[in-house]
Amino acid sequence: MSSAQFSSNSIVTETVVAFPKSVPPFQFLPFTELNALARHMALEYFPKDMLILGAGRSPADALCIACTKAV
């Protein structure tokens, strides 16, 4: 997709959309759905080996997708 299709969105939105395009089952969503989904997503960076979710802790209120390398 060209950046022209993101005319009202930022480069961050383009990056957020690019990541799930390679992750099943999100890869099967049409571009319009991924773009709409991106508006509800957040990128968060954590130091290596940091505990993000753990047994006995409060449950997550969102779906977390962990990526171990830069996208």
N, C-alpha and C positions, 0 to 999 in steps of 0.2 A: 504494500500500500504506500502510496506517496504521501509526503507530509502535507500536501495540499488538502487531503481529505481530513486533516486535523486542523483546519483553518481556525476553528473557535477553541481549540484545545492546545495545551502546552506540549513541549517535548517530553515532559514527564508522562503525560497521558499516552503518548506514542510508545514510550518505553514500557509502561505498565501493560499496554495491549500486546506488545511484542512477546512478552514472557509467556502468558498462558496459551498463546498460539502454538507453543511447542509442548504443552502439557496435556495429556489425556485427562479427563474427557473434554476439557476446554478447547482443545484444538479443533473439535468438530463444530464449534459454534460459528455462525456467520460473523463477519466483521462488524456489522451493526450491533450485534448482541455483545461482542467483546468490548466494543467502544462504550456501550451503555454500562457494562459491568465494571469497566475501568474507573468510572466515576465514583464507585463505591469501594474501590481498593486503595490500599495504602502500602507504600514501600517502607520497610523498616530494616535497619541494619543493626546487627548485633555482633559483638566481638566473638571470635572463635572460642568454642567450648562453653559459651554462656548457656545456662539452662533457660529455655524459653517456656516449655510446658513440662509439668512433672506430676507424678502420682501424688495424691493427697493435697494438691494445690487447687485453687479455684479453677473451674473449667473455663476454657476459652469461650469467648462470645462471638468468635468468628472462625472461619476456615483459614488455617495457616498453611502456606506452601513454602517450604524451605528450599533454598537454592544455595549450594555450597560454593558457587563461583559467580563472578560478575556476569550479568546478562547484557 
